[in-house]
Amino acid sequence: MKVKGLRWYIIALIAFATVINYIDRSAINIMWPYIYKEFGIADIDNKNALALITTFFMIAYALGQTFTGKLMDAVGTRLGMTISIIGWSISIALHSFARSLMSFNLFRFMLGFSEAGNWPGATKSNAEWFPAKERAIAQGIFGAGASLGSVISAPIIALLYIAFGWKMTFVLIAVLGLIWVIPWLIINKATPEKHPWLTEKERNYILDTEPGAESQVEVAPVLSWKELLRFRNTWGIIMGRFFIDPVWWLFVTWLPTFLKEQFLFDIKQIGAFTWLPYLFAAIGSLLGGYHSSMQIKRGVPAVKARKNSVAFGCAVMLLSLVAIVYKLDTLKEQPTLAMVLIGLTLFGFQFLIGNIQTLPSDYFNGKNVGTVAGMGGTAAVAGTLLTTWAVPVLTKTSYVSFFVLAAVLVPITWICIKYITSKKINS
């Protein structure tokens, strides 16, 4: 049996895994403003408690990014992604047994470590299944899964919470990941070199678009973390992720709390409004991949095309954040406008992040791609941890500093990507 366009089935499955990933991780943020009192937490302490829970998740996520990056390179994406999603499905189900803040912290740690594998796994899979000119589109589809997961998670979690309560909500969303494993193992039988369903035309297209690409992957030396850190391009990827990812996480973690405090939303209203910014983000993810891929097809070098797309995304983010800061007081009476401006910020983020995440496969070969992607993910978490603990302090009286912080991080990211990166590592 031969399947035309098999690579698109592979990336569709990864995108769906990312949707599940975001439904699972978003559940606590959506329900937390309405369940924290069950754990004896006072109103004044609820932000610090959520910051602590998020910290346990992010520390594990940082460790998991680096570990699972090596895992994907060692055992391959087929088995590596399977291990990752089974692990996080079990972890999210265990949330239903939480009886204290400490047990939530433990289960969030388990969830963060296992969920981390989705990112280096997707980056490595895209490097295997797509030629350079299509990788940003593939990364955009995968990134759109994160946004789509955020779009549907708010209404889904709100409905499940209202119908079944918070404990059963965690169990029901865990089932999604376990179901995903079945088609993944059936369809992703092997890498493109050996997959029995792949047509010869598509196999040649994937492997031979860049002259010598197949042999290059075979002979590329496997570098240690220490050796990889000797290259400027490694540091460009690491520092770019360190500064830009916290902006996304500021909204993923704190948007429901922001809406409750600023607009006095209940959980039904959060479910009704929160999806809009992430719809913008999903569109940004797809357009960001298309933008750089079209440039490459017109003859622009891949790295330059990625940088052009990153620059555009940074510009959209910065303008949107400045507008939010300028109009924050009046936005309390205009929740729809607030959602649109936040949506444009997330549009810009997803427009650029897929291109940054594609850089490991642009700059490195073979079994170094997943490792560098994991290192970038770890740096992203390190930056996010710093902003997570800053939020309860910054938002004691106003959210102005919250949005100013996000705005400052954007141009710093552009400097890292523009001036630190260098040529591809072939040896």
Salt bridges, closest charged atoms under 4 A:
ASP43 OD1 - LYS37 NZ 3.61
ASP73 OD1 - LYS124 NZ 3.08
GLU115 OE1 - ARG25 NE 3.13
GLU128 OE2 - LYS124 NZ 3.94
GLU134 OE1 - ARG7 NE 2.97
GLU200 OE2 - ARG203 NE 3.09
GLU202 OE2 - ARG7 NH1 2.92
GLU210 OE2 - ARG135 NH2 3.93
ASP245 OD1 - ARG241 NE 2.70
GLU261 OE1 - LYS47 NZ 2.88
ASP362 OD2 - ARG306 NE 2.58
